[in-house]
Amino acid sequence: MIRSPRAVMISVLCALVLQGLSASGEREQPRLRIAEQYGIAYAPVTVLRQEQTLEEALPGYDIGWIRLANAAAIREAMLAGRVDIGFMGVPPYLIGRDRGMAWHAFTGLAETPLGLVTVEPGVASLKDLVGPYRIALPQPGSIQHILLAMAAERDLGDATVFDGRLVTMAHPDAMQALTTGSEVRSHFASQPYLSRELDLPGARLLLSGSDAFGGRFSFIIGVVSEDFLERHGGAVAVLTARIEEAIERIAGNRDVRVRLAQAYALEIDEFEELLAMPGMRYDTTIRGVDRFREFMVRAGYLTGDAR
C-alpha cells in the first residue's frame, strides 16, 4: 500500500514523540486536555473528537476533550492546569498574553463570516445605535467586541463608545432575545446564528466582520501553554497535522459533513450552504494578529507590553 506524504509525516512525528517520552522519563501516559467552544468554526476539532484520530496518532497520551462557553473560561482552565490547548479568537489570546499568560498561538483553525444584526426599526448604521440600544456579544474582549470597536473608531471617532452598552450572551440566547422584544435589539453573531437572524422579520446587517477589520483575519486559532509546548512539542505538531487532515476530510467527504451537521443540529443542506458562503474557510494559517494588536494597544484594550 502506498502511503500519502501526510500519513508518512504523521507516523514519523508519532515515532519521535514516543521516542522523546521514553528518553525524557515522562510518566507512562502523559495527559493532553483540549478545549473548544460551540459552533461550526470548530468543525475540524469536532472531526478529530468524533473520529478519535488524535488518539490513534498519539497512543501514549491520555487525551480529553472539553467544551467551554467562551475564551475567558478557557483562559481560567489553562491557568488552573485543567486545559493544555484551547481554541479561541485572536483578541482573547492577545489579552491573555498582555495579562501575563504564558501561551503561544500554534495554528489557525477557521475564518468565518461575522456580522452585527439589528431588528430595531430606523437603525441603518452604527451612528443610529448611539443611544439606549443594547448590543449582545459573547463577552467583552471577544473578537466581536474588538471588531465593533474598530468600526466605531473608524465611523464615530471613538472605539469605546459602545462599551457601556454591551450585554454578554451566548449566541443562542442572543438570537432568542432578538425575537422577544427585550432590550437587546442588536447582536454581533457568528454562523449559523448570523444567517438565521438575518431571516428574522425586519432584521438587517449593520456591519460585517470583514468590513470592520478591513480584510481577512482568523476567527479561531489554537493556543497552547508554553510549558506544554516545551515538553510536548511533538504532540502539538501531530495535532496540527491532524487538523490539516480534518480540513481536507470536511471538504472531500460528504459523510464527514453529514456527521458534523448532526452534531450542530443542522440539516445537511443548510450546513453545506454555510460552508459554501464567501468568507467561510478552514485554514491553519494565522491571520490578523499584528493588526488586532496594534488597534487594541491604541484603543487601550492592551498595554502593549506583551508580544
C-alpha positions in Angstrom: 0.0 0.0 0.0 1.3 3.5 -1.0 1.0 5.9 1.9 0.4 9.6 1.5 3.1 12.1 2.4 0.9 13.4 5.2 0.4 9.9 6.6 4.2 9.3 6.5 4.8 12.7 8.2 2.4 11.9 11.0 3.9 8.4 11.5 7.4 10.0 11.8 6.1 12.6 14.2 4.4 9.9 16.4 7.6 7.9 16.5 9.6 10.9 17.5 7.0 11.8 20.2 7.1 8.3 21.7 10.9 8.2 21.5 11.1 11.5 23.3 8.7 10.3 26.0 10.9 7.3 26.6 14.1 9.3 26.7 12.8 12.0 29.0 11.4 9.6 31.6 7.9 11.1 31.3 5.2 9.2 33.1 3.8 6.3 31.0 0.7 8.2 29.8 1.0 12.0 29.8 -2.2 14.0 29.7 -3.4 16.2 26.9 -6.6 18.2 27.5 -8.1 20.2 24.6 -10.8 22.8 25.0 -13.1 24.0 22.2 -16.2 26.2 22.1 -19.5 25.9 20.2 -20.3 26.5 16.5 -19.3 25.4 13.1 -16.0 27.3 13.3 -14.7 24.4 15.4 -15.6 21.7 12.8 -12.0 20.4 12.3 -11.6 19.9 16.0 -15.1 18.2 16.1 -13.9 15.8 13.4 -10.9 14.9 15.5 -13.1 14.3 18.5 -15.7 12.3 16.6 -13.2 10.1 14.8 -10.6 9.8 17.6 -7.8 10.2 15.0 -5.6 12.1 17.5 -5.9 9.2 20.0 -4.8 7.0 17.1 -1.9 9.2 16.3 -0.8 9.7 20.0 -1.4 6.3 21.6 0.9 7.3 24.5 -1.3 10.1 25.6 -4.4 10.3 27.8 -6.4 12.7 25.6 -9.5 14.6 26.9 -11.9 16.9 25.1 -13.7 19.8 26.8 -16.3 22.3 25.6 -16.4 25.6 27.4 -18.7 28.6 27.0 -16.1 31.2 26.0 -12.4 32.2 25.8 -12.5 33.5 29.4 -13.5 30.1 30.6 -10.7 28.5 28.6 -8.2 31.0 29.9 -9.2 30.2 33.5 -9.0 26.5 32.9 -5.5 26.8 31.4 -4.4 28.9 34.4 -5.7 26.2 36.7 -3.9 23.5 34.7 -7.1 21.8 33.6 -6.5 22.6 29.9 -3.3 22.4 27.8 -4.6 23.5 24.4 -7.6 25.8 23.7 -9.3 27.2 20.6 -10.4 30.9 20.7 -10.3 34.2 18.8 -7.2 36.3 18.3 -8.2 39.2 20.7 -8.8 36.9 23.8 -5.4 35.4 23.1 -3.7 38.8 23.0 -5.5 39.9 26.2 -4.2 36.8 27.9 -0.6 37.4 26.8 -1.0 41.0 27.9 -2.0 39.8 31.4 1.0 37.5 31.7 -0.4 34.3 30.3 2.4 32.0 29.2 0.8 30.7 26.0 1.6 30.5 22.3 -0.6 30.6 19.2 0.4 27.5 17.2 -2.3 27.2 14.4 -5.2 28.8 12.7 -8.4 27.0 12.5 -11.2 29.0 10.8 -12.2 32.2 9.1 -16.0 32.7 9.2 -18.5 35.4 8.3 -19.4 37.6 11.4 -21.9 40.4 11.5 -23.8 42.9 13.6 -27.5 42.3 13.1 -30.3 44.6 14.4 -34.1 44.3 14.5 -34.6 47.9 15.7 -36.7 50.0 13.3 -34.9 53.0 11.9 -31.4 51.8 12.7 -29.4 51.8 9.5 -25.9 52.4 10.6 -23.6 52.5 13.7 -24.4 56.2 14.1 -28.1 55.2 14.7 -27.0 52.9 17.5 -25.7 55.7 19.7 -28.5 55.8 22.3 -30.1 53.4 24.7 -29.7 50.3 22.5 -28.1 47.2 24.0 -25.7 45.0 21.9 -25.3 41.3 22.7 -22.0 39.6 22.0 -20.1 36.7 23.7 -18.1 38.7 26.1 -16.0 41.9 26.5 -12.7 41.3 24.8 -14.2 38.9 22.3 -13.4 39.2 18.6 -16.9 40.5 18.1 -16.3 43.3 20.7 -13.0 44.3 19.1 -14.4 44.3 15.6 -17.2 46.6 16.8 -14.7 48.9 18.5 -12.6 49.0 15.3 -15.7 50.1 13.3 -16.7 52.6 16.0 -13.3 54.2 15.9 -13.4 54.5 12.1 -17.1 55.7 11.8 -17.7 57.5 15.1 -14.2 58.5 16.2 -14.4 56.7 19.5 -13.5 53.0 19.8 -15.1 52.6 23.2 -18.4 54.4 22.5 -20.4 51.1 22.8 -18.5 49.5 25.7 -21.1 50.6 28.3 -23.9 49.0 26.3 -22.6 45.5 25.8 -24.5 42.5 27.1 -22.7 39.2 27.5 -24.8 36.5 26.0 -24.3 33.1 24.3 -25.3 33.2 20.6 -28.4 31.1 21.0 -29.7 33.3 23.9 -28.9 36.4 21.9 -30.8 35.2 18.9 -33.8 34.4 21.2 -33.6 37.9 22.7 -33.9 39.5 19.3 -37.3 37.7 18.8 -38.8 38.5 22.2 -38.8 42.3 22.3 -36.2 42.5 25.0 -33.8 45.4 25.5 -31.3 43.6 23.3 -32.1 44.8 19.8 -28.7 44.0 18.1 -26.3 41.0 18.2 -22.8 40.6 16.8 -23.2 37.0 15.6 -21.2 34.1 14.1 -22.5 31.3 12.0 -25.0 29.7 11.9 -26.8 32.3 14.0 -25.9 35.1 11.7 -27.7 33.6 8.7 -30.7 32.6 10.9 -31.0 36.1 12.4 -31.0 37.7 9.0 -34.1 35.7 8.2 -36.0 37.3 11.1 -38.7 39.9 10.2 -37.1 43.3 9.9 -33.6 42.1 10.6 -30.7 43.9 8.9 -26.9 43.6 8.7 -25.3 46.8 10.0 -21.7 45.7 9.9 -19.7 42.6 8.7 -16.6 41.4 10.4 -14.6 41.8 7.2 -15.7 45.4 6.8 -14.9 46.2 10.4 -11.4 44.7 10.1 -10.7 45.7 6.5 -9.7 42.3 5.2 -9.2 38.7 6.1 -8.5 37.5 9.7 -8.5 34.3 11.6 -11.7 33.9 13.6 -10.4 30.9 15.6 -6.8 30.0 16.4 -5.2 27.2 18.5 -3.4 28.3 21.7 -1.0 26.1 23.8 0.6 26.7 27.1 4.3 27.4 26.7 5.1 24.8 29.3 3.2 22.1 27.4 4.8 23.2 24.1 8.2 22.9 25.6 7.7 19.4 27.0 5.4 18.0 24.2 6.2 20.0 21.0 6.0 16.8 19.0 2.4 16.1 20.2 1.5 19.7 19.2 2.9 19.1 15.7 0.9 15.9 15.4 -2.3 17.8 16.4 -1.6 20.5 13.8 -1.1 17.8 11.1 -4.3 16.1 12.1 -6.2 19.4 11.9 -5.0 19.9 8.3 -6.1 16.4 7.6 -9.5 17.0 9.1 -9.9 20.2 7.0 -9.3 18.1 3.9 -11.8 15.5 5.0 -14.5 18.1 5.6 -14.0 19.4 2.0 -13.8 16.0 0.4 -16.1 13.6 2.3 -19.8 14.1 2.5 -20.2 11.5 5.2 -18.0 13.7 7.4 -20.2 16.7 6.7 -23.3 14.7 7.5 -21.9 13.8 10.9 -20.9 17.4 11.5 -24.4 18.7 10.6 -25.9 16.2 13.0 -23.5 17.4 15.7 -24.6 21.0 15.2 -28.3 20.2 14.9 -28.3 21.4 11.3 -29.8 19.9 8.1 -27.1 18.8 5.8 -28.2 21.2 3.1 -28.1 24.1 5.5 -24.7 23.1 6.7 -23.3 22.8 3.2 -24.7 26.2 2.3 -22.9 27.7 5.3 -19.6 26.1 4.3 -20.0 27.5 0.7 -20.6 31.1 1.9 -18.0 33.7 0.9 -15.5 34.2 3.7 -16.1 30.7 5.2 -12.9 28.6 5.2 -10.9 26.3 7.4 -7.3 27.2 7.4 -4.3 26.6 9.6 -2.7 29.9 8.7 -2.9 32.6 11.4 -4.0 35.9 10.0 -4.6 39.4 11.6 -2.6 39.2 14.9 -0.5 42.2 14.3 -3.4 44.4 13.1 -5.6 43.4 16.1 -2.7 44.1 18.5 -1.9 47.5 17.0 -5.6 48.6 17.3 -6.1 47.1 20.8 -3.0 48.9 22.1 -4.1 52.2 20.5 -7.6 51.9 21.9 -6.5 50.9 25.4 -7.6 47.3 25.4 -3.9 46.2 25.7 -1.0 47.7 27.5 1.4 46.8 24.6 3.9 45.3 27.0 3.4 41.7 25.8 4.3 40.5 22.3 
